[in-house]
Each structure stands twice: as C-alpha cells, then as structure tokens.
Amino acid sequence: MQRNNDFSNLQFLKDSLKRILPNSQAVALAIILIGGYLLITSLSDVLMPVFIAIVLAYLLEGLVKKLEFKLKRLPAVLIVFTGFMGGFSYFLFGLMPMLYQQLKQLLQHTPDIIKSSQAEILKLPEAYPQFISADKLRDLMFAIQREALNYGQDLLSLSASSVVGIISALVYLILVPVLILFCLKDKDVLLRWFARFMPRDRMLSLNVWEEVDMQLGNYIRGKFVEVFLLGTVSYMTFSALGLNYAMLLSVFMGLQVIIPYVGATLVTFPVLGVALVQWGFGADEFMYIVIAYSIIQTIDGVVLVPLLFSEAVNLHPVAIIVAILFFGGLWGFWGVFFAIPLATLVKAVISAWPRLDDRMHSFDM
C-alpha cells in the first residue's frame, strides 16, 4: 500500500512538471527576467547613464502620450523635453546651491543639535527613575552623538570635491539628457530593435509588463504629486513659523515619502532637532512646529495617500516593508528607492505565472 502511495506521488510530481515546464511563455518570461537581472547587475557601472536615461524617459513618456492626442510625436517630445530641461536646470543651478549651503550649515550645527537633544533627554531619568537608568541613557546618547558626527564628517568629505567625481558628474550631465531625447524621439525604433533579441513566444511577458506598467505609472505619478505637495506645504509652513533651514527640511519632508513608513520616522529627527536648538523645548514656537509637523504627516497619511494611491500599487504594508528590507539589503539605497516597483514586478509575475491547478483543469478537459 505504501509503495502504491509513493508511486502515485511520484507520478503526480512528474505530471506537474510536464504541465508547467514545457510552457514556452513561462520559459520566455523566466529568460527575460534572468537576462534583465544579469544585464543590469553586470553592466550597471559601465552603462549607468543609459539606465538612468531609460528610467527618466519612461517617466516622461506619459506626458508625451498625453500631448500626442493633439500634436505629432516629435513636437510633443520637444515640448516635454524642453520642460524637463528647464526644471532640471532650475534644480541644478537654483535649488541645489541653496540646499547645499543649508545642508553644510546644518551639518556644522549638528553637534549643537545633538547636545541640546541630549540635555532634554537626560532629564527623563529624573522624571521616571523607575523606568530609565541615567547611566545607560547617557552611554546611549554618547554613542548616538559619536555616530552622528561621523556621518556628518563623511557627508562633508564626499567625493564631489574630487576631480574624478566632478568629471563623472559632467559626463552624466551631458550624456543623460542626450540619451533621454533619443529614447523619447526614437522610442518605436529602439523597441523594435530590442524586440529582435526577445523570445518569440512572449505573450505572458507582455501581460506581466502591461500590469506592471499600469500600476507603476499610477504609483510614480502619485509619488511625484505627493512629493511636490508635501514639500511645498512644508516649506510654506516652516517659513511662516520662522524655522531655520526651511528649504532643506521641506525637501526632506517631500523625499521621505519615497521610503514608506521609514522615511517619516527618519525626517522627524532633523525637523524637531532644528526647532529644539532654535527655540528650546518649552518655547511656544517649538510646540507650533511639533503641531504643524504632526498635522502635515497626518494629512499625508489620511488624505493624500488614499486619494493618490487608491488605484495604484495594491500591496500589503507587510509586503512593502519586506520589499524595502530585502531589496535594500541587496542594492543599498537604490534597492530601497526601487523597492515598491520591484515588489510590483514580483507580484505581477506571481499573479501571471501558470498555476498548477489551472493546468491540471485544462489537462483534464
């Protein structure tokens, strides 16, 4: 009896493999995914300007498509590209110098921020001696202060001041816009050329891409709007309240939404730390900043996120956190930055991959 059960289990496994493995579309999808991964990881250092240009061209393609309803392809591309270069030039020559100066000043005042925060936190053992030990808290604060100073020194000594860093930046500033223009202008030609190297039976791959493209487009558009609105509102609020480094901190407020759940926690320390040093813990201005910051974060989580992403990426918060940890562990900052798009790709592949029960049903039919 046991031998018959083993034989039936083995036969079931063989039948399952026969029904799944010969699927040419699934094999084509696997080849495309593995080939794309190997291409990006092996050539990322050499072809990074090309990859950046492809990503930016993909983001701008949505605007080009909207203009194509009224204009031809080339005028639509030129209008979008001109707007992109105008915004990029303002960011590079107008906003970046201001942000750099404020960041430099903030890093120089980081020891004062840490000391003021430390003085306030060290008062906690006096108020709650049964919960917090003064010695352990002091050791912890010294360790945080030491690490923060090290990070600040590392940021101030970035390789941007080196000759190699300047040359690389100039190459990127020249090559990337040119590549973006050609990717937009010759999109159909490039796609036809690239399709020659793809497997012929790729209908499953196209279905996966359509789902990823739809969800990813909604996600990216929503993120751009969220970053702009959050940064603008934060700058207006911080400037009205007289907070130092208002522009820099508002940029932090906008960019923190790129890393869900984690970014909001990280940006809290510089915002409240600057307010603490500027006014002190008991000042009314400090409490106004705390209230305003809390209101902005609440509006973002309760109003903006549901409004902008109601039809975007449908991922559970646990899946998002796992994706951030997993891809961040693999590729560092860029892994965290692209965690949700990569998680969307994984979800689309899992959803579209041939299921065993579906194939068994079709086989029985």
ROVEX-283574 format. One record per residue (C-alpha): residue number from 1; x, y negated, z negated; chain. Coordinates in nm, 3 decimals, always signed. Each point is the difference from the previous one (the first is absolute). Layout:
! residues N
+-----+---------+---------+---------+-------+
:   n :       u :       v :       w : chain :
+-----+---------+---------+---------+-------+
: NUM :       X :       Y :       Z :     A :
...
+-----+---------+---------+---------+-------+
This chain:
! residues 365
+-----+---------+---------+---------+-------+
:   n :       u :       v :       w : chain :
+-----+---------+---------+---------+-------+
:   1 :  +0.000 :  +0.000 :  +0.000 :     A :
:   2 :  +0.284 :  -0.235 :  -0.089 :     A :
:   3 :  +0.171 :  +0.080 :  +0.329 :     A :
:   4 :  -0.313 :  -0.090 :  +0.194 :     A :
:   5 :  -0.022 :  -0.335 :  -0.184 :     A :
:   6 :  +0.363 :  -0.077 :  +0.077 :     A :
:   7 :  -0.056 :  +0.088 :  +0.364 :     A :
:   8 :  -0.310 :  -0.221 :  +0.025 :     A :
:   9 :  +0.183 :  -0.293 :  -0.163 :     A :
:  10 :  +0.292 :  +0.040 :  +0.238 :     A :
:  11 :  -0.234 :  +0.019 :  +0.299 :     A :
:  12 :  -0.183 :  -0.311 :  -0.121 :     A :
:  13 :  +0.333 :  -0.187 :  -0.021 :     A :
:  14 :  +0.101 :  +0.109 :  +0.349 :     A :
:  15 :  -0.334 :  -0.105 :  +0.146 :     A :
:  16 :  +0.025 :  -0.335 :  -0.176 :     A :
:  17 :  +0.347 :  -0.066 :  +0.140 :     A :
:  18 :  -0.112 :  +0.101 :  +0.349 :     A :
:  19 :  -0.290 :  -0.242 :  -0.015 :     A :
:  20 :  +0.202 :  -0.295 :  -0.125 :     A :
:  21 :  +0.351 :  +0.027 :  +0.144 :     A :
:  22 :  -0.088 :  +0.036 :  +0.369 :     A :
:  23 :  -0.198 :  -0.324 :  -0.012 :     A :
:  24 :  +0.199 :  -0.209 :  +0.248 :     A :
:  25 :  -0.151 :  -0.327 :  -0.125 :     A :
:  26 :  +0.107 :  +0.069 :  -0.357 :     A :
:  27 :  +0.348 :  +0.093 :  +0.119 :     A :
:  28 :  +0.016 :  -0.321 :  +0.207 :     A :
:  29 :  -0.103 :  -0.207 :  -0.303 :     A :
:  30 :  +0.266 :  +0.170 :  -0.213 :     A :
:  31 :  +0.265 :  -0.064 :  +0.267 :     A :
:  32 :  -0.094 :  -0.369 :  +0.025 :     A :
:  33 :  +0.006 :  -0.048 :  -0.379 :     A :
:  34 :  +0.329 :  +0.182 :  -0.051 :     A :
:  35 :  +0.160 :  -0.166 :  +0.303 :     A :
:  36 :  -0.113 :  -0.346 :  -0.112 :     A :
:  37 :  +0.132 :  +0.059 :  -0.351 :     A :
:  38 :  +0.339 :  +0.119 :  +0.126 :     A :
:  39 :  +0.023 :  -0.288 :  +0.247 :     A :
:  40 :  -0.072 :  -0.265 :  -0.262 :     A :
:  41 :  +0.223 :  +0.145 :  -0.272 :     A :
:  42 :  +0.295 :  +0.074 :  +0.226 :     A :
:  43 :  -0.002 :  -0.323 :  +0.203 :     A :
:  44 :  -0.138 :  -0.248 :  -0.253 :     A :
:  45 :  +0.338 :  -0.168 :  -0.057 :     A :
:  46 :  +0.069 :  -0.043 :  +0.371 :     A :
:  47 :  -0.350 :  -0.076 :  +0.130 :     A :
:  48 :  -0.145 :  -0.187 :  -0.296 :     A :
:  49 :  -0.067 :  -0.318 :  +0.208 :     A :
:  50 :  -0.196 :  +0.215 :  +0.247 :     A :
:  51 :  -0.208 :  +0.160 :  -0.277 :     A :
:  52 :  -0.070 :  -0.341 :  -0.158 :     A :
:  53 :  -0.104 :  -0.141 :  +0.339 :     A :
:  54 :  -0.233 :  +0.295 :  +0.065 :     A :
:  55 :  -0.170 :  -0.044 :  -0.337 :     A :
:  56 :  -0.044 :  -0.375 :  +0.046 :     A :
:  57 :  -0.123 :  +0.045 :  +0.358 :     A :
:  58 :  -0.255 :  +0.251 :  -0.127 :     A :
:  59 :  -0.121 :  -0.254 :  -0.255 :     A :
:  60 :  -0.030 :  -0.271 :  +0.265 :     A :
:  61 :  -0.175 :  +0.229 :  +0.249 :     A :
:  62 :  -0.332 :  -0.046 :  -0.179 :     A :
:  63 :  +0.008 :  -0.375 :  +0.069 :     A :
:  64 :  +0.099 :  +0.059 :  +0.361 :     A :
:  65 :  -0.295 :  +0.235 :  +0.051 :     A :
:  66 :  -0.241 :  -0.260 :  -0.136 :     A :
:  67 :  +0.133 :  -0.263 :  +0.241 :     A :
:  68 :  -0.013 :  +0.245 :  +0.291 :     A :
:  69 :  -0.380 :  -0.026 :  -0.004 :     A :
:  70 :  +0.039 :  -0.356 :  +0.130 :     A :
:  71 :  +0.349 :  -0.005 :  +0.157 :     A :
:  72 :  +0.228 :  +0.226 :  +0.196 :     A :
:  73 :  +0.265 :  +0.205 :  -0.177 :     A :
:  74 :  +0.301 :  -0.225 :  +0.064 :     A :
:  75 :  -0.158 :  -0.332 :  -0.115 :     A :
:  76 :  -0.139 :  +0.176 :  -0.309 :     A :
:  77 :  +0.345 :  +0.140 :  -0.080 :     A :
:  78 :  +0.166 :  -0.340 :  +0.045 :     A :
:  79 :  -0.253 :  -0.173 :  -0.227 :     A :
:  80 :  +0.035 :  +0.258 :  -0.278 :     A :
:  81 :  +0.379 :  +0.010 :  +0.032 :     A :
:  82 :  +0.024 :  -0.380 :  -0.010 :     A :
:  83 :  -0.213 :  -0.009 :  -0.314 :     A :
:  84 :  +0.211 :  +0.273 :  -0.157 :     A :
:  85 :  +0.325 :  -0.182 :  +0.076 :     A :
:  86 :  -0.145 :  -0.325 :  -0.136 :     A :
:  87 :  -0.099 :  +0.164 :  -0.327 :     A :
:  88 :  +0.329 :  +0.187 :  -0.020 :     A :
:  89 :  +0.200 :  -0.319 :  +0.061 :     A :
:  90 :  -0.190 :  -0.181 :  -0.276 :     A :
:  91 :  +0.062 :  +0.292 :  -0.236 :     A :
:  92 :  +0.369 :  +0.017 :  +0.090 :     A :
:  93 :  +0.093 :  -0.369 :  +0.004 :     A :
:  94 :  -0.269 :  -0.156 :  -0.220 :     A :
:  95 :  -0.111 :  +0.248 :  -0.262 :     A :
:  96 :  +0.310 :  +0.216 :  -0.043 :     A :
:  97 :  +0.239 :  -0.281 :  -0.111 :     A :
:  98 :  -0.255 :  -0.115 :  -0.257 :     A :
:  99 :  -0.053 :  +0.355 :  -0.126 :     A :
: 100 :  +0.374 :  +0.061 :  -0.015 :     A :
: 101 :  +0.062 :  -0.311 :  -0.209 :     A :
: 102 :  -0.283 :  +0.086 :  -0.240 :     A :
: 103 :  +0.118 :  +0.361 :  -0.024 :     A :
: 104 :  +0.354 :  -0.115 :  -0.074 :     A :
: 105 :  -0.123 :  -0.236 :  -0.272 :     A :
: 106 :  -0.224 :  +0.268 :  -0.146 :     A :
: 107 :  +0.286 :  +0.249 :  -0.018 :     A :
: 108 :  +0.220 :  -0.260 :  -0.165 :     A :
: 109 :  -0.269 :  -0.059 :  -0.263 :     A :
: 110 :  -0.067 :  +0.371 :  -0.047 :     A :
: 111 :  +0.208 :  +0.017 :  -0.323 :     A :
: 112 :  -0.212 :  -0.281 :  -0.149 :     A :
: 113 :  -0.319 :  +0.180 :  +0.101 :     A :
: 114 :  +0.122 :  +0.323 :  -0.155 :     A :
: 115 :  +0.110 :  -0.170 :  -0.323 :     A :
: 116 :  -0.333 :  -0.180 :  -0.039 :     A :
: 117 :  -0.194 :  +0.318 :  +0.068 :     A :
: 118 :  +0.225 :  +0.190 :  -0.237 :     A :
: 119 :  -0.056 :  -0.253 :  -0.278 :     A :
: 120 :  -0.377 :  +0.031 :  +0.034 :     A :
: 121 :  +0.005 :  +0.380 :  +0.021 :     A :
: 122 :  +0.228 :  +0.031 :  -0.303 :     A :
: 123 :  -0.273 :  -0.165 :  -0.206 :     A :
: 124 :  -0.219 :  +0.308 :  +0.049 :     A :
: 125 :  +0.172 :  +0.213 :  -0.270 :     A :
: 126 :  -0.080 :  -0.270 :  -0.256 :     A :
: 127 :  -0.367 :  +0.008 :  +0.093 :     A :
: 128 :  -0.025 :  +0.379 :  +0.047 :     A :
: 129 :  +0.282 :  +0.160 :  -0.205 :     A :
: 130 :  -0.185 :  +0.333 :  -0.025 :     A :
: 131 :  +0.000 :  +0.044 :  +0.379 :     A :
: 132 :  +0.321 :  -0.164 :  +0.127 :     A :
: 133 :  +0.355 :  +0.030 :  -0.131 :     A :
: 134 :  +0.204 :  -0.319 :  +0.024 :     A :
: 135 :  +0.330 :  +0.180 :  +0.064 :     A :
: 136 :  -0.134 :  +0.220 :  +0.280 :     A :
: 137 :  -0.181 :  -0.291 :  +0.161 :     A :
: 138 :  +0.316 :  -0.212 :  -0.015 :     A :
: 139 :  +0.206 :  +0.277 :  +0.164 :     A :
: 140 :  -0.263 :  +0.035 :  +0.271 :     A :
: 141 :  -0.004 :  -0.372 :  +0.070 :     A :
: 142 :  +0.380 :  -0.014 :  +0.023 :     A :
: 143 :  -0.004 :  +0.286 :  +0.250 :     A :
: 144 :  -0.264 :  -0.172 :  +0.212 :     A :
: 145 :  +0.194 :  -0.326 :  -0.014 :     A :
: 146 :  +0.319 :  +0.171 :  +0.113 :     A :
: 147 :  -0.172 :  +0.173 :  +0.293 :     A :
: 148 :  -0.181 :  -0.316 :  +0.107 :     A :
: 149 :  +0.324 :  -0.197 :  +0.004 :     A :
: 150 :  +0.168 :  +0.271 :  +0.208 :     A :
: 151 :  -0.284 :  -0.008 :  +0.252 :     A :
: 152 :  +0.015 :  -0.377 :  +0.016 :     A :
: 153 :  +0.374 :  +0.005 :  +0.069 :     A :
: 154 :  -0.049 :  +0.263 :  +0.268 :     A :
: 155 :  -0.265 :  -0.214 :  +0.172 :     A :
: 156 :  +0.223 :  -0.306 :  -0.005 :     A :
: 157 :  +0.287 :  +0.197 :  +0.152 :     A :
: 158 :  -0.194 :  +0.156 :  +0.287 :     A :
: 159 :  +0.186 :  +0.064 :  +0.321 :     A :
: 160 :  -0.190 :  -0.281 :  +0.176 :     A :
: 161 :  +0.301 :  -0.220 :  -0.070 :     A :
: 162 :  +0.239 :  +0.245 :  +0.165 :     A :
: 163 :  +0.102 :  -0.028 :  +0.365 :     A :
: 164 :  -0.143 :  +0.342 :  +0.083 :     A :
: 165 :  -0.334 :  -0.087 :  -0.156 :     A :
: 166 :  -0.024 :  -0.327 :  +0.192 :     A :
: 167 :  +0.089 :  +0.166 :  +0.331 :     A :
: 168 :  -0.257 :  +0.276 :  -0.057 :     A :
: 169 :  -0.267 :  -0.256 :  -0.085 :     A :
: 170 :  +0.076 :  -0.198 :  +0.317 :     A :
: 171 :  -0.019 :  +0.314 :  +0.212 :     A :
: 172 :  -0.338 :  +0.085 :  -0.153 :     A :
: 173 :  -0.128 :  -0.355 :  +0.052 :     A :
: 174 :  +0.088 :  +0.015 :  +0.369 :     A :
: 175 :  -0.079 :  +0.361 :  +0.089 :     A :
: 176 :  -0.323 :  +0.057 :  -0.193 :     A :
: 177 :  -0.204 :  -0.286 :  +0.160 :     A :
: 178 :  +0.120 :  +0.101 :  +0.348 :     A :
: 179 :  -0.096 :  +0.363 :  -0.063 :     A :
: 180 :  -0.339 :  -0.105 :  -0.136 :     A :
: 181 :  -0.073 :  -0.199 :  +0.316 :     A :
: 182 :  +0.089 :  +0.288 :  +0.229 :     A :
: 183 :  -0.191 :  +0.253 :  -0.213 :     A :
: 184 :  -0.312 :  -0.214 :  +0.028 :     A :
: 185 :  +0.040 :  -0.095 :  +0.366 :     A :
: 186 :  +0.095 :  +0.347 :  +0.129 :     A :
: 187 :  -0.205 :  +0.207 :  -0.244 :     A :
: 188 :  -0.165 :  +0.220 :  +0.265 :     A :
: 189 :  +0.327 :  +0.063 :  +0.183 :     A :
: 190 :  +0.181 :  +0.097 :  -0.320 :     A :
: 191 :  -0.283 :  +0.227 :  -0.114 :     A :
: 192 :  -0.008 :  +0.180 :  +0.336 :     A :
: 193 :  +0.376 :  +0.050 :  -0.013 :     A :
: 194 :  -0.013 :  +0.122 :  -0.357 :     A :
: 195 :  -0.288 :  +0.239 :  +0.080 :     A :
: 196 :  +0.225 :  +0.187 :  +0.244 :     A :
: 197 :  +0.191 :  +0.140 :  -0.298 :     A :
: 198 :  -0.312 :  +0.103 :  -0.193 :     A :
: 199 :  -0.154 :  +0.350 :  +0.008 :     A :
: 200 :  -0.272 :  +0.037 :  +0.264 :     A :
: 201 :  -0.264 :  +0.147 :  -0.229 :     A :
: 202 :  -0.022 :  -0.287 :  -0.249 :     A :
: 203 :  -0.372 :  -0.059 :  -0.045 :     A :
: 204 :  +0.025 :  +0.077 :  -0.373 :     A :
: 205 :  +0.290 :  -0.245 :  -0.030 :     A :
: 206 :  -0.206 :  -0.272 :  +0.173 :     A :
: 207 :  -0.290 :  +0.063 :  -0.239 :     A :
: 208 :  +0.234 :  -0.036 :  -0.297 :     A :
: 209 :  +0.145 :  -0.322 :  +0.143 :     A :
: 210 :  -0.347 :  -0.147 :  +0.062 :     A :
: 211 :  -0.095 :  +0.056 :  -0.363 :     A :
: 212 :  +0.331 :  -0.135 :  -0.129 :     A :
: 213 :  -0.015 :  -0.297 :  +0.237 :     A :
: 214 :  -0.351 :  -0.094 :  -0.111 :     A :
: 215 :  +0.066 :  +0.031 :  -0.373 :     A :
: 216 :  +0.348 :  -0.149 :  +0.021 :     A :
: 217 :  -0.126 :  -0.300 :  +0.198 :     A :
: 218 :  -0.269 :  -0.068 :  -0.259 :     A :
: 219 :  +0.251 :  +0.038 :  -0.281 :     A :
: 220 :  +0.263 :  -0.229 :  +0.152 :     A :
: 221 :  -0.251 :  -0.271 :  +0.093 :     A :
: 222 :  -0.145 :  +0.015 :  -0.349 :     A :
: 223 :  +0.345 :  -0.020 :  -0.159 :     A :
: 224 :  +0.099 :  -0.304 :  +0.204 :     A :
: 225 :  -0.319 :  -0.180 :  -0.101 :     A :
: 226 :  +0.043 :  +0.104 :  -0.364 :     A :
: 227 :  +0.364 :  -0.113 :  -0.013 :     A :
: 228 :  -0.086 :  -0.336 :  +0.159 :     A :
: 229 :  -0.302 :  -0.070 :  -0.221 :     A :
: 230 :  +0.165 :  +0.113 :  -0.322 :     A :
: 231 :  +0.319 :  -0.195 :  +0.070 :     A :
: 232 :  -0.189 :  -0.315 :  +0.101 :     A :
: 233 :  -0.233 :  +0.004 :  -0.302 :     A :
: 234 :  +0.290 :  +0.072 :  -0.233 :     A :
: 235 :  +0.206 :  -0.288 :  +0.140 :     A :
: 236 :  -0.289 :  -0.244 :  -0.033 :     A :
: 237 :  -0.067 :  +0.117 :  -0.356 :     A :
: 238 :  +0.362 :  +0.002 :  -0.116 :     A :
: 239 :  +0.069 :  -0.339 :  +0.159 :     A :
: 240 :  -0.310 :  -0.154 :  -0.159 :     A :
: 241 :  +0.107 :  +0.131 :  -0.342 :     A :
: 242 :  +0.358 :  -0.126 :  +0.047 :     A :
: 243 :  +0.171 :  +0.340 :  -0.018 :     A :
: 244 :  +0.365 :  +0.009 :  +0.106 :     A :
: 245 :  +0.098 :  +0.202 :  +0.310 :     A :
: 246 :  -0.364 :  -0.011 :  +0.119 :     A :
: 247 :  +0.086 :  +0.087 :  +0.360 :     A :
: 248 :  +0.225 :  +0.292 :  -0.090 :     A :
: 249 :  -0.242 :  +0.143 :  -0.255 :     A :
: 250 :  -0.293 :  -0.035 :  +0.242 :     A :
: 251 :  +0.198 :  +0.198 :  +0.260 :     A :
: 252 :  +0.054 :  +0.268 :  -0.266 :     A :
: 253 :  -0.374 :  -0.006 :  -0.069 :     A :
: 254 :  -0.075 :  +0.055 :  +0.367 :     A :
: 255 :  +0.258 :  +0.271 :  +0.061 :     A :
: 256 :  -0.090 :  +0.198 :  -0.312 :     A :
: 257 :  -0.310 :  +0.138 :  +0.174 :     A :
: 258 :  +0.223 :  +0.195 :  +0.239 :     A :
: 259 :  +0.082 :  +0.241 :  -0.284 :     A :
: 260 :  -0.339 :  +0.097 :  -0.150 :     A :
: 261 :  -0.030 :  +0.027 :  -0.379 :     A :
: 262 :  +0.375 :  -0.049 :  -0.049 :     A :
: 263 :  +0.047 :  -0.345 :  +0.155 :     A :
: 264 :  -0.253 :  -0.168 :  -0.228 :     A :
: 265 :  +0.190 :  +0.125 :  -0.303 :     A :
: 266 :  +0.339 :  -0.111 :  +0.131 :     A :
: 267 :  -0.109 :  -0.353 :  +0.093 :     A :
: 268 :  -0.145 :  -0.061 :  -0.347 :     A :
: 269 :  +0.344 :  -0.034 :  -0.161 :     A :
: 270 :  +0.141 :  -0.285 :  +0.214 :     A :
: 271 :  -0.326 :  -0.199 :  -0.001 :     A :
: 272 :  -0.058 :  +0.017 :  -0.375 :     A :
: 273 :  +0.374 :  -0.016 :  -0.073 :     A :
: 274 :  +0.039 :  -0.331 :  +0.185 :     A :
: 275 :  -0.309 :  -0.141 :  -0.173 :     A :
: 276 :  +0.131 :  +0.115 :  -0.338 :     A :
: 277 :  +0.334 :  -0.176 :  +0.043 :     A :
: 278 :  -0.160 :  -0.312 :  +0.144 :     A :
: 279 :  -0.264 :  -0.057 :  -0.268 :     A :
: 280 :  +0.036 :  +0.254 :  -0.280 :     A :
: 281 :  -0.231 :  +0.271 :  -0.124 :     A :
: 282 :  -0.244 :  -0.218 :  -0.191 :     A :
: 283 :  -0.038 :  -0.281 :  +0.252 :     A :
: 284 :  -0.332 :  -0.060 :  +0.172 :     A :
: 285 :  +0.169 :  -0.004 :  +0.342 :     A :
: 286 :  +0.133 :  +0.352 :  -0.058 :     A :
: 287 :  -0.348 :  +0.126 :  -0.083 :     A :
: 288 :  -0.136 :  -0.171 :  +0.313 :     A :
: 289 :  +0.253 :  +0.190 :  +0.210 :     A :
: 290 :  -0.091 :  +0.327 :  -0.170 :     A :
: 291 :  -0.371 :  -0.061 :  +0.061 :     A :
: 292 :  +0.053 :  -0.112 :  +0.361 :     A :
: 293 :  +0.228 :  +0.297 :  +0.074 :     A :
: 294 :  -0.253 :  +0.241 :  -0.149 :     A :
: 295 :  -0.284 :  -0.154 :  +0.203 :     A :
: 296 :  +0.199 :  +0.023 :  +0.325 :     A :
: 297 :  +0.091 :  +0.364 :  -0.058 :     A :
: 298 :  -0.360 :  +0.082 :  -0.095 :     A :
: 299 :  -0.141 :  -0.167 :  +0.311 :     A :
: 300 :  +0.252 :  +0.187 :  +0.211 :     A :
: 301 :  -0.092 :  +0.337 :  -0.149 :     A :
: 302 :  -0.376 :  -0.050 :  -0.033 :     A :
: 303 :  -0.083 :  -0.215 :  +0.305 :     A :
: 304 :  +0.276 :  -0.006 :  +0.263 :     A :
: 305 :  +0.101 :  +0.366 :  +0.000 :     A :
: 306 :  -0.356 :  +0.142 :  +0.033 :     A :
: 307 :  -0.088 :  -0.267 :  +0.257 :     A :
: 308 :  +0.307 :  +0.044 :  +0.219 :     A :
: 309 :  +0.056 :  +0.374 :  -0.032 :     A :
: 310 :  -0.353 :  +0.141 :  -0.019 :     A :
: 311 :  +0.053 :  +0.165 :  +0.340 :     A :
: 312 :  +0.377 :  +0.025 :  -0.008 :     A :
: 313 :  +0.220 :  +0.277 :  -0.134 :     A :
: 314 :  -0.213 :  +0.245 :  -0.193 :     A :
: 315 :  +0.254 :  +0.133 :  -0.247 :     A :
: 316 :  -0.046 :  +0.090 :  -0.364 :     A :
: 317 :  +0.207 :  -0.211 :  -0.244 :     A :
: 318 :  +0.184 :  +0.315 :  -0.113 :     A :
: 319 :  +0.095 :  +0.072 :  +0.363 :     A :
: 320 :  +0.128 :  -0.358 :  +0.039 :     A :
: 321 :  +0.216 :  +0.023 :  -0.314 :     A :
: 322 :  +0.137 :  +0.340 :  +0.105 :     A :
: 323 :  +0.080 :  -0.139 :  +0.346 :     A :
: 324 :  +0.184 :  -0.298 :  -0.152 :     A :
: 325 :  +0.207 :  +0.227 :  -0.225 :     A :
: 326 :  +0.070 :  +0.258 :  +0.271 :     A :
: 327 :  +0.088 :  -0.225 :  +0.293 :     A :
: 328 :  +0.172 :  -0.251 :  -0.228 :     A :
: 329 :  +0.222 :  +0.282 :  -0.129 :     A :
: 330 :  +0.083 :  +0.097 :  +0.360 :     A :
: 331 :  +0.063 :  -0.340 :  +0.160 :     A :
: 332 :  +0.016 :  -0.254 :  -0.281 :     A :
: 333 :  -0.159 :  -0.340 :  +0.066 :     A :
: 334 :  -0.116 :  +0.085 :  +0.353 :     A :
: 335 :  -0.154 :  +0.320 :  -0.129 :     A :
: 336 :  -0.203 :  -0.202 :  -0.251 :     A :
: 337 :  -0.086 :  -0.260 :  +0.265 :     A :
: 338 :  -0.133 :  +0.260 :  +0.245 :     A :
: 339 :  -0.138 :  +0.239 :  -0.264 :     A :
: 340 :  -0.368 :  -0.058 :  +0.080 :     A :
: 341 :  +0.041 :  +0.016 :  +0.382 :     A :
: 342 :  +0.198 :  +0.324 :  -0.039 :     A :
: 343 :  -0.261 :  +0.138 :  -0.239 :     A :
: 344 :  -0.265 :  -0.090 :  +0.259 :     A :
: 345 :  +0.195 :  +0.197 :  +0.261 :     A :
: 346 :  +0.024 :  +0.301 :  -0.231 :     A :
: 347 :  -0.374 :  -0.018 :  -0.072 :     A :
: 348 :  -0.083 :  -0.022 :  +0.371 :     A :
: 349 :  +0.221 :  +0.299 :  +0.081 :     A :
: 350 :  -0.156 :  +0.208 :  -0.277 :     A :
: 351 :  -0.350 :  -0.096 :  +0.112 :     A :
: 352 :  +0.067 :  +0.079 :  +0.366 :     A :
: 353 :  +0.210 :  +0.313 :  -0.048 :     A :
: 354 :  -0.180 :  +0.319 :  +0.110 :     A :
: 355 :  -0.166 :  +0.164 :  -0.297 :     A :
: 356 :  +0.010 :  +0.372 :  -0.052 :     A :
: 357 :  -0.374 :  +0.036 :  -0.066 :     A :
: 358 :  -0.085 :  -0.197 :  +0.315 :     A :
: 359 :  +0.220 :  +0.224 :  +0.212 :     A :
: 360 :  -0.137 :  +0.314 :  -0.156 :     A :
: 361 :  -0.353 :  -0.123 :  +0.079 :     A :
: 362 :  +0.091 :  -0.073 :  +0.363 :     A :
: 363 :  +0.175 :  +0.337 :  +0.024 :     A :
: 364 :  -0.308 :  +0.181 :  -0.128 :     A :
: 365 :  -0.219 :  -0.183 :  +0.248 :     A :
+-----+---------+---------+---------+-------+
